[in-house]
Amino acid sequence: MEYRNLGNTGLKVSRLCLGCMSFGIAAKGPHEWTLSEAESRPLIRQAIEAGINFFDTANGYSAGTSEEITGRALKDFTHRDEVVVATKAYIPWRNAPNAGGLSRKALFHALENSLRRLGTDYIDLYQIHRWDPQTPIEETMEALHDIVKSGKVRYIGASSMAAWQFSKAQYTADKHGWTRFISMQNQVNLLYREEEREMLPLCADMGVGVIPWSPLARGRLTRDWNEHTQRSDSDQFAKVLYSHTQEPDRKVVETVAEVARERDTPRAQVALAWLLQKPEITAPIVGVTKASHLTDAVAALGVRLAPTEIERLESPYIPHEVVGMSVMPRFKGQVSLLGEN
């Protein structure tokens, strides 16, 4: 396993982050394909044995049961000081005022609940899941600063938002001497490269680590275009992300298949290798439901694409509508963001 510092910090993370949205009680979340605790634990253990020390979850994944499963497994399989535990806040946990968002009240409440579910005294990377247009950024950044100073959080990060919003948050922190974000968790993959325009250069300029979600485009880059899985048939959020650009996306998927076939390499390894070779990327967040998914992800670290192969993979891409930055308020009667890995 390879390790890098996350942003301009001394925090060392594996070049792959295990996304824990796949773990949780399915009946409590919007995803039918999430794994039970018994099914999840072998995968978490496999990740640890492969050298992965970076684990990402959120308070909104399967109504917090992802945090519970992840926390118990990490306690059983490794030492707390060796792993980097990341979680997020913002998603409403109840359809009621103050039960979600990035107000001071909501953040402090969400943090205490995440600590309890994870079974830990502190969180290494506490991230805001989305931008909250209803809360002044000054209130959010001061609350996050106070949370860090309380000792219950070591570092803070952000997730998908506009570059101007992220820049404003960092400027606000600098202006008041508050804690800055050290990471950006956004969508970057061969089917969605809009972050290359502004966000990735901004992060490089600010010394912010980039930990992309959905590096395999929710599995689309790993299989034939017309092949279906339980997840692809039931994943409503995927339809929002990729339904408007199917023809150009198909060409990208076919090119991944061609390069993989020529190399005699699984498609997942090719798609991840492309992302890992981008200089701004610290650690893609890989979501797995099978041991083979994790095996392919680790193997991708050893795949080096030639410049001509990268050009082939990138050439079919056309500009996409910006997606994935907002919350979908209701799905199956729940208040929830529809997941990411």
C-alpha positions as CSV (number, residue, x, y, z in Angstrom):
1,M,0.0,0.0,0.0
2,E,1.1,3.5,-0.7
3,Y,0.5,6.5,1.6
4,R,0.3,10.2,1.2
5,N,-0.1,13.2,3.4
6,L,-3.7,14.5,3.2
7,G,-3.4,18.1,1.9
8,N,-0.9,20.3,3.7
9,T,-0.9,18.3,6.9
10,G,1.1,15.6,8.5
11,L,-1.9,13.2,8.4
12,K,-0.9,10.1,6.4
13,V,-3.6,8.2,4.5
14,S,-3.6,5.2,2.2
15,R,-3.9,5.9,-1.5
16,L,-7.3,4.2,-1.3
17,C,-10.0,5.1,1.1
18,L,-12.7,2.5,1.9
19,G,-16.1,4.0,1.4
20,C,-18.5,2.6,4.0
21,M,-21.8,3.6,2.4
22,S,-22.0,0.0,1.3
23,F,-22.3,-1.2,4.9
24,G,-25.6,-0.7,6.8
25,I,-29.1,-2.0,7.5
26,A,-30.8,-1.9,4.1
27,A,-34.2,-1.4,5.6
28,K,-33.1,1.8,7.2
29,G,-31.7,3.5,4.1
30,P,-32.6,4.1,0.4
31,H,-30.3,1.4,-0.9
32,E,-31.4,-2.2,-1.3
33,W,-27.9,-3.5,-1.9
34,T,-26.2,-2.4,1.4
35,L,-24.5,-5.2,3.3
36,S,-25.4,-6.4,6.7
37,E,-22.8,-6.3,9.5
38,A,-22.0,-10.0,9.1
39,E,-21.3,-9.4,5.4
40,S,-19.5,-6.1,5.9
41,R,-16.9,-7.2,8.5
42,P,-14.8,-9.5,6.2
43,L,-14.5,-6.6,3.7
44,I,-13.4,-4.2,6.3
45,R,-10.9,-6.7,7.6
46,Q,-9.6,-7.3,4.1
47,A,-9.1,-3.6,3.6
48,I,-7.1,-3.4,6.8
49,E,-4.9,-6.4,5.9
50,A,-4.3,-4.7,2.5
51,G,-2.9,-1.7,4.3
52,I,-5.9,0.6,3.9
53,N,-6.0,3.0,6.9
54,F,-8.6,5.5,5.7
55,F,-12.3,4.8,6.2
56,D,-15.1,7.2,5.1
57,T,-18.7,7.1,6.3
58,A,-21.5,9.6,7.1
59,N,-24.2,10.1,9.6
60,G,-26.8,9.8,6.9
61,Y,-25.7,6.4,5.5
62,S,-28.4,3.9,6.4
63,A,-29.7,6.0,9.2
64,G,-26.3,5.9,11.0
65,T,-25.9,2.1,10.9
66,S,-23.0,2.4,8.6
67,E,-21.1,4.3,11.3
68,E,-22.1,1.7,13.9
69,I,-20.9,-1.3,11.7
70,T,-17.7,0.6,10.7
71,G,-16.9,1.6,14.3
72,R,-17.3,-1.9,15.7
73,A,-15.2,-3.5,13.0
74,L,-12.3,-1.0,13.3
75,K,-12.3,-1.5,17.1
76,D,-12.0,-5.3,16.6
77,F,-9.6,-5.4,13.8
78,T,-7.1,-2.6,14.3
79,H,-5.6,0.1,16.6
80,R,-7.4,3.4,16.8
81,D,-4.2,5.4,16.4
82,E,-3.4,3.7,13.2
83,V,-6.6,4.4,11.3
84,V,-8.1,7.6,9.9
85,V,-11.8,7.7,10.5
86,A,-13.8,10.2,8.4
87,T,-17.5,10.9,8.7
88,K,-19.9,13.7,7.6
89,A,-22.7,15.9,8.7
90,Y,-25.5,17.8,7.0
91,I,-28.0,15.2,5.9
92,P,-31.3,15.6,7.9
93,W,-31.8,12.7,10.4
94,R,-35.4,13.6,10.9
95,N,-37.9,15.7,9.0
96,A,-38.0,18.5,11.6
97,P,-36.4,22.0,12.1
98,N,-32.7,21.8,13.2
99,A,-32.5,18.1,12.5
100,G,-29.8,18.5,9.9
101,G,-27.9,21.2,8.1
102,L,-24.8,23.1,9.1
103,S,-26.0,25.3,11.9
104,R,-24.0,25.4,15.1
105,K,-26.8,23.5,16.9
106,A,-27.0,20.8,14.2
107,L,-23.3,20.3,13.9
108,F,-22.7,19.8,17.6
109,H,-25.7,17.4,17.9
110,A,-24.6,15.4,14.8
111,L,-21.1,15.1,16.1
112,E,-22.1,13.7,19.4
113,N,-24.3,11.1,17.7
114,S,-21.5,10.1,15.3
115,L,-19.0,9.7,18.1
116,R,-21.5,7.5,19.9
117,R,-22.3,5.3,16.9
118,L,-18.6,5.0,15.9
119,G,-17.6,4.2,19.5
120,T,-14.7,6.6,19.5
121,D,-13.7,9.7,21.5
122,Y,-12.7,11.6,18.4
123,I,-13.1,11.8,14.6
124,D,-10.0,12.3,12.4
125,L,-11.7,14.0,9.5
126,Y,-15.1,15.6,10.0
127,Q,-16.7,16.7,6.7
128,I,-19.6,18.9,5.7
129,H,-21.6,16.7,3.3
130,R,-22.9,19.6,1.2
131,W,-23.1,23.4,1.2
132,D,-25.9,24.7,3.4
133,P,-27.5,27.8,1.7
134,Q,-29.7,28.4,4.8
135,T,-26.8,28.9,7.3
136,P,-24.2,31.7,7.1
137,I,-20.8,30.2,6.3
138,E,-19.4,32.2,9.2
139,E,-21.6,30.3,11.6
140,T,-20.6,26.9,10.1
141,M,-16.8,27.6,10.0
142,E,-16.8,29.0,13.6
143,A,-18.7,26.0,14.9
144,L,-16.3,23.6,13.1
145,H,-13.3,25.5,14.5
146,D,-14.7,25.2,18.0
147,I,-15.3,21.5,17.4
148,V,-11.7,21.0,16.5
149,K,-10.5,23.0,19.5
150,S,-12.7,20.8,21.7
151,G,-10.5,17.8,20.8
152,K,-13.4,15.8,19.4
153,V,-12.2,16.3,15.8
154,R,-8.7,16.4,14.4
155,Y,-9.2,17.9,10.9
156,I,-12.2,19.2,8.9
157,G,-13.1,18.6,5.2
158,A,-15.8,19.5,2.7
159,S,-17.7,17.6,0.0
160,S,-19.3,18.5,-3.3
161,M,-19.9,22.2,-3.8
162,A,-19.1,25.0,-6.2
163,A,-15.5,26.2,-6.3
164,W,-16.6,29.7,-5.3
165,Q,-18.3,28.2,-2.3
166,F,-15.3,26.3,-1.2
167,S,-13.1,29.3,-1.7
168,K,-15.5,31.5,0.3
169,A,-15.4,29.0,3.2
170,Q,-11.6,28.9,3.2
171,Y,-11.4,32.7,3.0
172,T,-13.8,33.0,5.9
173,A,-11.7,30.7,8.0
174,D,-8.5,32.6,7.1
175,K,-10.1,36.0,7.9
176,H,-11.1,34.9,11.4
177,G,-8.1,32.7,12.2
178,W,-10.4,29.6,12.2
179,T,-9.5,26.0,11.2
180,R,-9.4,25.5,7.4
181,F,-10.6,22.5,5.4
182,I,-7.8,20.1,4.5
183,S,-9.8,18.0,2.0
184,M,-12.4,18.0,-0.7
185,Q,-14.6,15.0,-1.4
186,N,-16.1,15.5,-4.8
187,Q,-17.2,13.4,-7.8
188,V,-14.3,12.7,-10.2
189,N,-14.3,9.8,-12.7
190,L,-14.0,9.2,-16.4
191,L,-17.7,9.9,-16.8
192,Y,-17.8,13.1,-14.8
193,R,-14.8,15.4,-15.1
194,E,-16.3,18.8,-14.6
195,E,-14.3,19.2,-11.4
196,E,-11.2,19.5,-13.6
197,R,-12.3,23.0,-14.6
198,E,-12.1,24.9,-11.3
199,M,-12.2,22.7,-8.2
200,L,-9.1,20.5,-8.8
201,P,-6.9,23.5,-9.7
202,L,-8.3,25.4,-6.6
203,C,-7.4,22.4,-4.4
204,A,-4.0,22.2,-5.8
205,D,-3.4,25.9,-5.3
206,M,-4.7,25.7,-1.7
207,G,-2.8,22.5,-0.8
208,V,-6.1,20.7,-0.2
209,G,-6.3,16.9,-0.6
210,V,-8.8,15.5,-3.0
211,I,-10.6,12.3,-2.1
212,P,-13.2,11.6,-4.9
213,W,-16.4,9.7,-4.5
214,S,-17.8,7.4,-7.1
215,P,-14.4,6.8,-8.8
216,L,-16.0,4.0,-10.9
217,A,-19.1,6.0,-11.7
218,R,-21.2,3.7,-9.5
219,G,-20.0,0.6,-11.4
220,R,-20.7,1.9,-14.9
221,L,-17.0,1.9,-15.8
222,T,-16.5,-1.8,-14.8
223,R,-19.1,-3.6,-17.0
224,D,-20.7,-3.6,-20.4
225,W,-23.0,-0.7,-21.0
226,N,-26.2,-2.9,-21.1
227,E,-25.3,-5.1,-18.2
228,H,-27.5,-4.7,-15.2
229,T,-26.9,-5.4,-11.5
230,Q,-29.1,-5.2,-8.4
231,R,-27.5,-1.8,-7.6
232,S,-27.8,-0.4,-11.1
233,D,-31.5,-1.3,-11.3
234,S,-32.3,0.2,-7.9
235,D,-29.9,3.2,-7.7
236,Q,-32.1,6.2,-8.2
237,F,-29.3,8.7,-7.5
238,A,-27.3,7.2,-10.4
239,K,-30.1,8.2,-12.8
240,V,-29.7,11.8,-11.7
241,L,-26.0,11.7,-12.2
242,Y,-25.7,10.0,-15.5
243,S,-29.1,9.9,-17.3
244,H,-28.5,13.0,-19.5
245,T,-25.3,12.0,-21.2
246,Q,-25.7,8.3,-22.0
247,E,-24.4,8.2,-25.6
248,P,-21.1,9.9,-24.9
249,D,-20.8,8.0,-21.6
250,R,-21.2,4.8,-23.5
251,K,-18.2,5.7,-25.7
252,V,-16.1,6.2,-22.6
253,V,-17.2,2.9,-21.1
254,E,-16.4,1.1,-24.4
255,T,-12.9,2.7,-24.5
256,V,-12.2,1.6,-21.0
257,A,-13.2,-1.9,-22.1
258,E,-10.9,-1.7,-25.1
259,V,-7.9,-0.6,-23.1
260,A,-8.5,-3.2,-20.4
261,R,-8.8,-5.9,-23.0
262,E,-5.5,-4.9,-24.7
263,R,-3.8,-5.0,-21.3
264,D,-5.6,-8.1,-20.1
265,T,-6.5,-6.1,-17.0
266,P,-9.9,-5.7,-15.3
267,R,-11.8,-2.5,-16.3
268,A,-12.0,-1.4,-12.7
269,Q,-8.2,-1.3,-12.5
270,V,-7.9,0.8,-15.7
271,A,-10.5,3.3,-14.5
272,L,-9.0,3.7,-11.1
273,A,-5.4,3.9,-12.5
274,W,-6.5,6.9,-14.6
275,L,-7.7,8.6,-11.5
276,L,-4.7,7.7,-9.4
277,Q,-2.4,9.2,-12.0
278,K,-4.0,12.6,-11.7
279,P,-1.6,14.7,-9.6
280,E,-4.4,16.4,-7.6
281,I,-5.9,13.1,-6.3
282,T,-4.9,11.9,-2.9
283,A,-7.1,8.9,-2.4
284,P,-10.2,7.7,-4.3
285,I,-13.0,6.5,-2.1
286,V,-13.9,2.9,-3.2
287,G,-17.1,1.3,-2.3
288,V,-17.1,-2.5,-2.3
289,T,-19.6,-5.2,-1.9
290,K,-17.4,-8.1,-2.9
291,A,-13.8,-9.1,-2.1
292,S,-12.9,-8.9,-5.8
293,H,-13.9,-5.2,-5.8
294,L,-11.3,-4.5,-3.2
295,T,-8.7,-6.8,-4.8
296,D,-9.1,-4.8,-8.1
297,A,-8.8,-1.5,-6.3
298,V,-5.5,-2.4,-4.6
299,A,-4.1,-3.9,-7.8
300,A,-4.9,-0.6,-9.6
301,L,-2.1,1.0,-7.6
302,G,0.4,-1.0,-9.7
303,V,-1.2,-0.1,-13.1
304,R,0.6,2.7,-14.9
305,L,-1.2,4.0,-18.0
306,A,0.8,5.3,-20.9
307,P,0.1,8.9,-22.1
308,T,-1.5,7.5,-25.3
309,E,-3.8,5.4,-23.2
310,I,-4.9,8.3,-21.1
311,E,-5.5,10.3,-24.2
312,R,-7.7,7.5,-25.6
313,L,-9.7,7.3,-22.3
314,E,-10.3,11.0,-22.1
315,S,-11.0,11.8,-25.8
316,P,-14.7,10.7,-25.9
317,Y,-15.7,12.9,-23.0
318,I,-18.0,15.9,-23.6
319,P,-19.0,18.6,-21.1
320,H,-21.6,17.4,-18.6
321,E,-24.3,19.3,-16.6
322,V,-23.0,19.9,-13.1
323,V,-24.7,17.4,-10.8
324,G,-24.2,15.8,-7.4
325,M,-24.0,19.0,-5.3
326,S,-27.5,19.2,-3.9
327,V,-29.6,17.1,-1.6
328,M,-32.6,15.1,-2.9
329,P,-35.0,15.7,0.1
330,R,-37.3,12.7,-0.2
331,F,-36.8,9.1,-1.4
332,K,-38.9,6.2,-0.1
333,G,-40.4,8.5,2.5
334,Q,-37.0,9.3,3.9
335,V,-35.1,12.6,4.2
336,S,-31.7,11.6,2.8
337,L,-29.0,12.1,0.3
338,L,-28.8,9.2,-2.0
339,G,-25.3,8.1,-1.3
340,E,-22.0,8.4,-3.2
341,N,-19.5,5.5,-3.4
